[in-house]
Amino acid sequence: QDWNFLPATVGCAADLDCLRAMRAGGLSLLLLLPVSFVFVGSPWRQSHTEPRTARRAVGVPGLQKARFMGRWVDWQPVLQEASKAEEVGGDMPLGIRFSRREDGAFEIIEIISGGSASAGTLEVQVGNIIHAVSCEVGGRKDVTTASEVNSVEQMTQAILSNSDEVVMMLVEKPDEGAAGSISFLTNVAKGF
């Protein structure tokens, strides 16, 4: 949408009168600015030190929801232990090899040296499950979920479409914190 705040021709006198009336009434021109002018920055290029995390308990079936790139994304847990879905990101080359399992999940099977995964900036490990990735559609960042693609080649194309060479992923990982918190509570209970 084209936001034309100041008239460019003499034929826009009504717009000038409208702006003067708004200023006289105490309204600010800032109210007319679209949100994209007020907020600067990309929501998907966040600090990699504080990832967004969605946790699930062992044995909780069905779809879960996680925040990924500023929107809610459905993810189906596939790991057998307590797990969490975490938003991670890194620069290309990622240095990961993944395969599609029989259940349709995309599993990271190898970390390749020289990529952002081996450097530690893309916080993934072998065995993690990829549930969604950033992609580029029509020059804008978007999200592709694992349920929307049918092959490793399609997932690879979605990853490679990021022209800024920054890839965000929603990855399912084992949740070590869940097991530790349960054992801590057990130890406290035994103390009484």
C-alpha positions in Angstrom: 0.0 0.0 0.0 1.3 3.4 -0.9 1.2 5.8 2.0 1.2 9.4 0.7 1.1 11.7 3.7 2.0 15.0 2.0 0.2 16.1 -1.1 2.5 16.3 -4.1 0.2 18.4 -6.3 -2.0 21.5 -5.8 -5.1 19.3 -6.4 -4.7 17.8 -2.9 -5.9 20.9 -0.9 -8.5 18.8 0.9 -5.7 16.5 2.2 -3.8 19.6 3.5 -6.9 20.9 5.2 -7.5 17.4 6.8 -3.9 17.4 8.1 -4.2 20.9 9.5 -7.5 20.0 11.2 -5.9 16.8 12.7 -2.9 18.8 14.0 -5.2 21.5 15.4 -7.2 18.8 17.1 -4.1 17.4 18.8 -3.7 14.3 16.7 -0.2 13.4 15.7 0.9 12.6 12.2 2.6 9.5 13.8 -0.9 7.9 14.0 -1.0 7.7 10.3 2.3 5.8 10.0 1.9 2.1 9.1 3.3 -0.3 11.7 6.2 -1.3 9.4 7.6 2.3 9.8 7.3 2.2 13.6 9.0 -1.1 14.2 12.4 -1.6 12.7 14.1 -4.9 12.4 13.3 -8.5 11.5 11.4 -10.6 14.0 13.1 -13.8 12.8 16.7 -12.5 13.3 16.7 -12.8 17.0 19.6 -13.5 19.3 20.6 -17.2 19.1 21.5 -17.2 22.8 17.9 -17.0 24.0 15.9 -19.3 21.7 12.1 -19.5 21.9 11.1 -22.9 23.3 7.9 -24.9 23.5 8.0 -27.9 25.8 6.0 -31.0 25.9 5.8 -33.8 28.5 6.4 -37.4 27.8 3.4 -39.2 26.5 1.4 -36.1 25.5 0.1 -37.0 22.1 -1.2 -34.8 19.3 -0.3 -31.5 17.8 1.5 -28.9 19.9 1.9 -25.2 19.2 5.1 -23.2 19.1 6.0 -19.6 18.3 8.2 -19.5 15.2 9.2 -16.4 13.3 6.4 -14.4 15.0 3.6 -16.8 14.3 2.1 -20.0 15.8 3.2 -23.2 14.1 1.8 -26.7 14.7 4.3 -29.4 15.4 3.8 -33.1 16.1 6.3 -34.5 18.6 8.1 -37.5 17.3 10.9 -38.1 19.9 10.2 -40.9 22.4 11.5 -38.9 25.4 10.4 -35.5 26.8 11.2 -32.9 24.1 11.0 -29.2 23.3 10.6 -27.3 20.1 13.2 -24.6 19.8 13.6 -21.8 17.3 17.3 -21.7 16.2 19.0 -19.9 13.3 22.3 -19.8 11.5 24.0 -18.5 8.4 24.5 -20.7 5.3 26.2 -23.0 4.8 24.4 -24.7 7.6 26.6 -27.8 7.6 23.8 -30.3 8.3 22.6 -33.4 6.5 19.0 -34.6 7.1 16.8 -37.4 5.9 13.1 -38.1 5.8 12.1 -40.8 8.2 9.3 -43.3 7.5 6.9 -41.3 9.7 7.5 -38.2 7.5 9.7 -36.4 10.0 13.0 -34.7 8.9 15.8 -35.9 11.1 19.3 -34.4 11.3 21.7 -37.3 10.6 25.0 -35.5 10.3 26.8 -32.3 11.3 29.3 -31.4 8.6 32.4 -29.4 9.5 32.7 -25.9 8.1 29.0 -25.0 8.5 27.2 -22.9 11.1 26.1 -26.1 13.0 29.7 -27.2 13.6 30.7 -23.7 14.6 27.9 -23.7 17.2 25.9 -20.8 15.8 23.1 -23.1 14.6 22.3 -25.0 17.8 21.3 -28.4 16.5 22.6 -31.9 17.1 22.3 -35.3 15.3 18.9 -36.7 16.1 17.0 -33.4 16.2 13.8 -33.2 14.2 13.2 -30.3 11.8 9.5 -29.2 12.0 9.7 -25.8 10.1 12.2 -23.7 8.3 12.3 -20.1 7.0 11.9 -19.7 3.3 11.5 -16.8 0.9 8.4 -16.3 -1.2 8.0 -13.3 -3.4 11.0 -11.6 -1.9 9.6 -11.9 1.7 10.5 -14.3 4.5 7.9 -16.9 5.2 7.6 -20.3 6.9 7.5 -23.8 5.4 6.5 -26.6 7.8 7.6 -30.2 7.4 4.0 -31.3 6.8 4.0 -29.1 3.6 6.9 -30.8 1.9 7.1 -34.4 0.7 10.9 -34.9 0.2 14.3 -33.9 1.3 14.7 -32.1 -2.0 11.7 -29.9 -1.3 12.9 -29.1 2.2 16.4 -28.3 0.8 14.8 -25.9 -1.8 12.9 -24.1 1.0 16.1 -23.6 2.9 18.1 -22.5 -0.1 15.4 -19.9 -1.0 16.6 -17.6 1.8 18.4 -15.0 -0.3 19.8 -13.3 2.9 21.5 -16.6 3.7 20.0 -16.6 7.2 18.0 -19.7 8.0 15.6 -20.1 10.9 14.5 -23.5 12.0 11.9 -24.9 14.5 13.7 -28.0 15.8 12.5 -30.7 18.2 15.2 -31.6 20.8 15.3 -33.8 23.9 14.4 -31.7 26.9 17.1 -32.4 29.5 15.6 -29.8 31.8 12.4 -31.8 32.2 14.2 -34.9 33.5 16.4 -32.8 35.8 13.5 -30.9 37.3 11.6 -34.2 38.1 14.6 -35.8 39.8 15.2 -32.6 41.7 11.6 -32.6 43.0 12.0 -36.3 43.9 15.1 -35.6 45.9 13.4 -32.8 47.7 10.4 -35.0 48.5 12.6 -37.8 49.9 14.3 -35.2 52.2 11.0 -34.7 54.0 
